[in-house]
Amino acid sequence: MDSNRRLLLTRGLCGCALCLVGSHVLGRVLPSSMVPLVEAGYEPVETDERGLWQECDRLEDAISHSNLLIKDAGVNAYVRGVIERLFGANAGDVRTYLVRDPDFNASMFPNGMMLVHTGLMARVRNEAQLAAVLGHEAGHYLRRHSLRQWRDMKAKTAVMSVLALAGAAATGATGNNWYDIANAINSTLLLSVFQFSREMESEADAYGLKLLFENGYTPDAAASVWAQLIEERKASAAARKKRYKDHAASAFSTHPPSEERMEDLAASSRELQGDDGTVSRDAGLERWRAAIAPLRAMLLDEQIKLNDSGASLYLLNSLAADGWDGTLKYYEGEAYRLRDEPGDSARASEAYAAAIQFPDAPAEAWRAHGYAQMKAGNMEEGRRALARYLELSPDAVDAAMVRFSLGR
């Protein structure tokens, strides 16, 4: 068994992840019915749970030494603050790792480890949306879903040596192995086990919504996250001239259907806020923008370089619903440049020209604008833009090449 498969097995056992797959109609779980099954300072008592925690601890040790972690102290402290607001007394048992992974995802483990992927951070538009996803993961933790799923799996399958294999995986997990299978699903589980997991996902959704409301966030943030993700998937499919399919149609799926999930969250949100939905709640837009600013260019660059033009352009326009800025406009130009369809060169040039009108325009926008202008024959405008790029980034790795272009 190769290291990725072994680690996949550990991941399947330890973590409850938020992914865009699912099927089968379930009754809506009401936020008011959710109560915690874990108290602050909880430690496992029974043998099987202690074994599960031990394997997750080994996996956490490997992850904690990965070079894919985001080390920015300010962003880590900000996310920690959101977790403390949501988890309350249980926050002291939670350890959070911000992970370089472009997929929309977060995971919660029974030993208190939480992974927050950069793909999630790139997509949420405000603090309330971030809290909606972290609240969902809190629901997995506080309802002890990993343990419940593991026990159900043991009862319904013949996989009795899984923990031993997971131990081998964790002890051999180094570098980026776990990253490669971050969103994988353990295909060995039986249909009845998947059904159990869908029920847990609905519980986690309801619990997360409850935490949003109790802690002063706007509860409709949860449904809006799903609405954005559904539209992004549709835009991606349309750009590839494919028919959109919510891979939730399969019975072998661990999550409720995306649109059904969004509708349930919206209905519960309306009930929490009152029939008219006018209760004033906190979205935390400015706090989120200020906190994520140091990583924003990296987050967008990571997404654009996936070269999924439909998803990239949808994402940029979704974020721009709260206002365009120089960074968004620059990456809009990059999305068109990479797509390279008829007319995209002009579209990219227009985006770069718009980007440099904003005070927060990244230095790279000036470089892109300069080369676009020179290509169009506007040599003096291009030279001025490249000179401005060198003023902003005199030690850039391509500074010598840009100076050569100016010299010519």
C-alpha positions as CSV (number, residue, x, y, z in Angstrom):
1,M,0.0,0.0,0.0
2,D,1.6,3.3,-1.1
3,S,1.9,6.3,1.3
4,N,-1.0,8.2,-0.2
5,R,-3.4,5.3,0.2
6,R,-2.3,4.7,3.7
7,L,-2.7,8.3,4.6
8,L,-6.1,8.4,2.9
9,L,-7.2,5.7,5.3
10,T,-6.0,7.8,8.3
11,R,-7.7,10.8,6.9
12,G,-11.0,8.9,6.4
13,L,-10.9,7.7,10.0
14,C,-9.9,10.9,11.7
15,G,-11.4,13.8,9.9
16,C,-14.9,15.2,9.1
17,A,-14.5,17.4,6.0
18,L,-16.7,19.9,4.3
19,C,-16.9,19.0,0.6
20,L,-19.1,19.6,-2.4
21,V,-20.6,16.2,-2.8
22,G,-23.6,14.4,-1.5
23,S,-27.0,12.8,-2.1
24,H,-30.2,11.4,-0.6
25,V,-33.0,13.5,0.8
26,L,-33.0,13.9,4.6
27,G,-35.3,15.7,6.9
28,R,-34.0,19.2,7.9
29,V,-32.2,19.2,11.2
30,L,-33.2,22.1,13.3
31,P,-30.5,24.2,15.0
32,S,-32.5,24.3,18.2
33,S,-32.2,20.5,18.5
34,M,-28.4,20.6,18.6
35,V,-26.6,20.1,22.0
36,P,-22.9,19.4,22.6
37,L,-21.7,15.9,23.3
38,V,-18.2,17.1,24.3
39,E,-17.3,19.2,27.3
40,A,-14.3,21.5,27.6
41,G,-11.2,19.6,28.4
42,Y,-12.6,16.3,27.2
43,E,-10.3,13.3,27.1
44,P,-11.1,9.9,25.6
45,V,-11.9,7.1,28.0
46,E,-12.8,4.0,26.0
47,T,-10.1,2.0,24.2
48,D,-11.3,2.5,20.6
49,E,-11.6,6.2,21.0
50,R,-8.1,6.5,22.6
51,G,-6.7,4.6,19.7
52,L,-8.4,6.9,17.2
53,W,-7.1,10.0,19.0
54,Q,-3.6,8.5,19.1
55,E,-3.6,8.0,15.3
56,C,-4.9,11.6,14.8
57,D,-2.2,12.9,17.1
58,R,0.4,11.2,14.9
59,L,-1.1,12.7,11.8
60,E,-1.2,16.1,13.4
61,D,2.5,15.8,14.2
62,A,3.2,15.3,10.5
63,I,1.0,18.2,9.5
64,S,2.5,20.5,12.0
65,H,5.9,20.2,10.4
66,S,4.6,20.6,6.8
67,N,6.0,23.4,4.6
68,L,2.5,24.0,3.3
69,L,1.3,25.7,6.5
70,I,0.5,29.5,6.4
71,K,2.8,31.0,9.1
72,D,1.5,34.6,9.0
73,A,1.0,35.5,12.7
74,G,-1.7,38.1,12.1
75,V,-3.9,35.8,10.0
76,N,-3.4,32.9,12.4
77,A,-4.4,35.1,15.3
78,Y,-7.4,36.4,13.4
79,V,-8.7,32.9,12.6
80,R,-8.0,31.9,16.2
81,G,-10.2,34.8,17.4
82,V,-13.1,33.6,15.2
83,I,-12.7,30.1,16.6
84,E,-12.7,31.4,20.2
85,R,-15.9,33.3,19.5
86,L,-17.6,30.2,18.1
87,F,-16.3,27.5,20.3
88,G,-16.4,29.4,23.6
89,A,-15.2,27.2,26.5
90,N,-14.2,24.5,24.1
91,A,-11.8,26.7,22.2
92,G,-8.9,25.8,24.4
93,D,-9.1,22.2,23.0
94,V,-8.8,23.3,19.4
95,R,-5.6,23.7,17.4
96,T,-5.9,25.3,14.0
97,Y,-3.6,24.9,10.9
98,L,-4.0,27.1,7.8
99,V,-3.0,24.9,4.9
100,R,-1.9,25.7,1.4
101,D,-4.5,23.8,-0.6
102,P,-6.6,25.5,-3.4
103,D,-9.7,23.5,-2.8
104,F,-12.7,24.8,-0.8
105,N,-12.4,22.7,2.4
106,A,-12.0,22.6,6.1
107,S,-11.6,19.6,8.4
108,M,-12.2,18.9,12.1
109,F,-10.6,15.9,13.9
110,P,-11.7,14.3,17.2
111,N,-8.5,15.2,19.0
112,G,-9.1,19.0,18.4
113,M,-7.1,19.5,15.2
114,M,-8.7,21.7,12.6
115,L,-7.4,22.3,9.0
116,V,-8.5,25.4,7.2
117,H,-7.6,25.4,3.5
118,T,-6.5,28.4,1.5
119,G,-9.1,27.6,-1.1
120,L,-11.7,28.3,1.5
121,M,-10.0,31.5,2.6
122,A,-9.9,32.7,-1.1
123,R,-13.7,32.3,-1.5
124,V,-15.3,33.6,1.6
125,R,-16.3,37.3,1.4
126,N,-16.6,38.2,5.0
127,E,-16.0,37.0,8.5
128,A,-19.5,35.6,8.9
129,Q,-19.0,33.3,5.9
130,L,-15.7,32.1,7.4
131,A,-17.5,31.5,10.7
132,A,-20.2,29.6,8.9
133,V,-17.7,27.0,7.7
134,L,-15.8,26.9,10.9
135,G,-19.1,26.6,12.8
136,H,-19.9,23.6,10.6
137,E,-16.6,22.0,11.7
138,A,-17.4,22.8,15.3
139,G,-20.6,20.9,14.9
140,H,-18.6,17.8,13.8
141,Y,-16.4,18.1,16.8
142,L,-19.0,18.9,19.4
143,R,-21.3,16.1,18.2
144,R,-18.4,13.6,18.1
145,H,-19.0,12.6,14.5
146,S,-15.6,11.1,13.8
147,L,-16.0,8.6,16.7
148,R,-19.6,7.9,15.7
149,Q,-18.7,7.2,12.1
150,W,-15.8,5.0,13.1
151,R,-17.9,2.9,15.4
152,D,-20.7,2.6,12.8
153,M,-18.1,1.6,10.2
154,K,-16.8,-1.2,12.5
155,A,-20.3,-2.4,13.0
156,K,-21.2,-2.5,9.3
157,T,-18.0,-3.6,7.6
158,A,-15.3,-6.2,7.9
159,V,-12.5,-3.7,8.1
160,M,-11.3,-4.6,11.5
161,S,-7.6,-3.8,11.0
162,V,-8.1,-0.2,9.9
163,L,-6.5,1.4,13.0
164,A,-3.3,-0.6,12.6
165,L,-3.0,0.5,8.9
166,A,-3.8,4.1,9.9
167,G,-0.9,3.9,12.4
168,A,1.5,2.8,9.7
169,A,0.2,5.7,7.5
170,A,0.6,8.3,10.2
171,T,4.1,7.3,11.2
172,G,5.1,7.3,7.5
173,A,3.4,10.6,6.7
174,T,5.9,13.3,5.8
175,G,6.1,16.2,3.4
176,N,3.1,16.8,1.2
177,N,1.6,13.3,1.1
178,W,-1.5,14.2,3.1
179,Y,-2.1,17.3,0.9
180,D,-2.4,15.2,-2.2
181,I,-5.5,13.4,-0.9
182,A,-7.0,16.3,1.2
183,N,-10.5,16.0,-0.4
184,A,-10.5,12.2,-1.1
185,I,-13.3,10.0,0.2
186,N,-12.7,6.5,1.5
187,S,-14.4,4.4,-1.3
188,T,-14.3,1.2,0.8
189,L,-17.2,2.2,3.0
190,L,-20.6,0.6,2.4
191,L,-23.8,2.4,1.4
192,S,-25.2,2.4,4.9
193,V,-22.1,4.1,6.2
194,F,-22.4,6.9,3.7
195,Q,-26.0,7.4,4.8
196,F,-24.8,7.8,8.4
197,S,-22.3,10.4,7.3
198,R,-24.9,12.4,5.4
199,E,-26.9,12.6,8.6
200,M,-23.9,13.9,10.4
201,E,-23.3,16.5,7.8
202,S,-26.9,17.8,8.3
203,E,-26.3,17.9,12.0
204,A,-23.1,19.9,11.5
205,D,-24.8,22.3,9.2
206,A,-27.5,22.9,11.9
207,Y,-25.0,23.2,14.7
208,G,-22.9,25.7,12.7
209,L,-26.0,27.8,12.1
210,K,-26.9,27.8,15.7
211,L,-23.3,29.0,16.6
212,L,-23.5,31.7,14.0
213,F,-26.7,33.1,15.5
214,E,-25.8,32.7,19.1
215,N,-22.5,34.6,18.5
216,G,-24.0,37.5,16.7
217,Y,-23.1,36.6,13.1
218,T,-25.7,36.9,10.3
219,P,-26.9,33.3,9.9
220,D,-27.7,33.7,6.2
221,A,-23.9,33.6,5.6
222,A,-24.1,29.8,5.6
223,A,-26.5,29.6,2.7
224,S,-24.7,32.3,0.8
225,V,-21.5,30.3,0.9
226,W,-23.2,27.4,-0.7
227,A,-24.9,29.7,-3.3
228,Q,-21.5,31.0,-4.3
229,L,-20.0,27.6,-4.6
230,I,-22.9,26.3,-6.7
231,E,-22.6,29.2,-9.0
232,E,-18.9,28.8,-9.3
233,R,-19.3,25.2,-10.3
234,K,-21.8,26.1,-12.9
235,A,-19.5,28.8,-14.3
236,S,-16.7,26.4,-14.4
237,A,-18.8,23.8,-16.3
238,A,-20.1,26.4,-18.8
239,A,-16.6,27.6,-19.6
240,R,-15.6,24.1,-20.4
241,K,-18.8,23.6,-22.4
242,K,-19.8,20.9,-20.0
243,R,-23.2,20.3,-18.4
244,Y,-23.2,21.2,-14.7
245,K,-23.6,18.3,-12.5
246,D,-23.7,18.4,-8.7
247,H,-21.9,15.2,-8.0
248,A,-24.5,14.7,-5.3
249,A,-26.5,12.3,-7.4
250,S,-24.5,9.3,-6.3
251,A,-25.8,7.2,-3.5
252,F,-22.1,6.7,-2.5
253,S,-21.7,10.2,-1.2
254,T,-21.0,11.5,2.3
255,H,-22.8,14.9,2.0
256,P,-26.3,16.2,1.3
257,P,-27.0,17.6,-2.1
258,S,-25.6,21.1,-2.5
259,E,-28.8,22.9,-3.5
260,E,-30.9,21.0,-0.9
261,R,-28.3,21.9,1.6
262,M,-28.4,25.6,0.7
263,E,-32.2,25.6,0.9
264,D,-32.3,24.0,4.3
265,L,-29.7,26.5,5.6
266,A,-31.7,29.4,4.2
267,A,-34.9,28.1,5.7
268,S,-33.3,27.7,9.2
269,S,-31.7,31.1,8.9
270,R,-35.1,32.7,8.3
271,E,-36.6,31.0,11.3
272,L,-33.7,32.1,13.5
273,Q,-34.0,35.7,12.3
274,G,-37.7,35.9,12.4
275,D,-40.2,35.9,9.5
276,D,-39.1,39.3,8.1
277,G,-35.4,38.5,8.4
278,T,-34.6,42.1,9.6
279,V,-32.6,41.2,12.7
280,S,-29.4,43.2,12.6
281,R,-26.4,40.9,12.5
282,D,-22.6,41.1,12.1
283,A,-21.0,40.2,8.8
284,G,-17.5,41.4,9.7
285,L,-16.6,42.5,6.2
286,E,-14.0,45.1,7.1
287,R,-12.4,42.9,9.8
288,W,-12.1,40.1,7.2
289,R,-10.6,42.4,4.6
290,A,-8.0,43.8,7.0
291,A,-7.0,40.4,8.3
292,I,-6.7,38.7,4.9
293,A,-4.9,41.5,3.2
294,P,-1.4,40.1,3.6
295,L,-2.4,36.8,1.9
296,R,-4.9,38.1,-0.6
297,A,-2.6,38.2,-3.6
298,M,-1.3,34.7,-2.8
299,L,-4.8,33.3,-2.4
300,L,-6.0,34.7,-5.8
301,D,-2.7,33.7,-7.5
302,E,-3.2,30.1,-6.3
303,Q,-6.7,30.0,-7.7
304,I,-6.0,31.7,-11.1
305,K,-3.1,29.3,-11.7
306,L,-5.5,26.4,-11.6
307,N,-6.4,27.7,-15.1
308,D,-10.1,27.2,-14.7
309,S,-11.3,30.4,-16.3
310,G,-14.9,29.9,-15.5
311,A,-14.3,29.4,-11.8
312,S,-11.6,32.1,-11.7
313,L,-13.7,34.8,-13.3
314,Y,-16.8,33.9,-11.2
315,L,-14.7,34.1,-8.1
316,L,-13.3,37.5,-8.9
317,N,-16.7,38.9,-9.7
318,S,-18.1,37.4,-6.6
319,L,-15.5,39.0,-4.4
320,A,-15.9,42.3,-6.4
321,A,-19.6,42.4,-5.4
322,D,-18.2,44.2,-2.3
323,G,-16.1,46.5,-4.5
324,W,-13.4,46.2,-7.1
325,D,-9.8,47.0,-6.2
326,G,-6.4,46.9,-7.8
327,T,-5.7,43.3,-6.8
328,L,-8.9,41.9,-8.1
329,K,-8.6,43.8,-11.4
330,Y,-5.0,42.6,-11.9
331,Y,-6.0,39.0,-11.4
332,E,-9.0,39.5,-13.7
333,G,-6.4,40.4,-16.4
334,E,-4.4,37.3,-15.5
335,A,-7.4,35.1,-15.9
336,Y,-8.1,36.5,-19.4
337,R,-4.4,36.2,-20.3
338,L,-4.3,32.6,-19.3
339,R,-7.5,31.8,-21.0
340,D,-6.2,33.3,-24.2
341,E,-9.4,33.1,-26.3
342,P,-10.2,35.6,-29.1
343,G,-10.5,39.0,-27.6
344,D,-8.9,38.1,-24.3
345,S,-5.7,40.0,-25.0
346,A,-7.7,43.2,-25.2
347,R,-9.8,42.2,-22.1
348,A,-6.6,41.6,-20.1
349,S,-5.1,44.9,-21.2
350,E,-8.2,46.7,-20.1
351,A,-8.1,45.0,-16.7
352,Y,-4.5,45.9,-16.2
353,A,-5.2,49.5,-17.1
354,A,-8.0,49.6,-14.6
355,A,-5.9,47.9,-11.9
356,I,-3.3,50.6,-11.9
357,Q,-5.9,53.3,-11.2
358,F,-6.4,51.8,-7.7
359,P,-4.0,52.8,-4.9
360,D,-3.6,49.2,-3.9
361,A,-2.6,48.0,-7.3
362,P,0.1,45.3,-6.9
363,A,3.5,46.1,-8.6
364,E,2.9,43.2,-11.0
365,A,-0.1,45.2,-12.4
366,W,2.3,47.9,-13.6
367,R,4.5,45.3,-15.3
368,A,1.6,43.6,-17.0
369,H,0.2,47.0,-18.1
370,G,3.6,48.0,-19.4
371,Y,4.1,44.9,-21.6
372,A,0.5,45.0,-22.8
373,Q,1.0,48.7,-23.9
374,M,4.3,47.9,-25.6
375,K,2.7,45.0,-27.4
376,A,-0.1,47.3,-28.6
377,G,2.5,49.8,-29.9
378,N,2.1,52.3,-27.1
379,M,5.8,52.3,-26.3
380,E,6.1,55.4,-24.1
381,E,3.1,54.4,-22.0
382,G,4.6,50.9,-21.7
383,R,8.0,52.2,-20.7
384,R,6.5,54.5,-18.0
385,A,4.6,51.5,-16.6
386,L,7.6,49.3,-16.5
387,A,9.7,52.0,-14.8
388,R,7.0,52.3,-12.2
389,Y,7.2,48.5,-11.7
390,L,10.9,48.8,-11.0
391,E,10.3,51.7,-8.6
392,L,7.9,49.5,-6.6
393,S,9.9,46.3,-6.9
394,P,13.6,47.1,-7.5
395,D,14.7,43.7,-6.3
396,A,12.1,41.6,-8.2
397,V,13.5,38.4,-9.6
398,D,12.7,39.7,-13.1
399,A,14.1,43.2,-12.5
400,A,17.1,42.6,-14.8
401,M,14.9,41.4,-17.6
402,V,12.6,44.4,-17.3
403,R,15.6,46.8,-17.3
404,F,16.8,45.1,-20.5
405,S,13.3,45.7,-22.0
406,L,13.6,49.3,-21.1
407,G,17.1,49.6,-22.5
408,R,15.9,48.2,-25.8
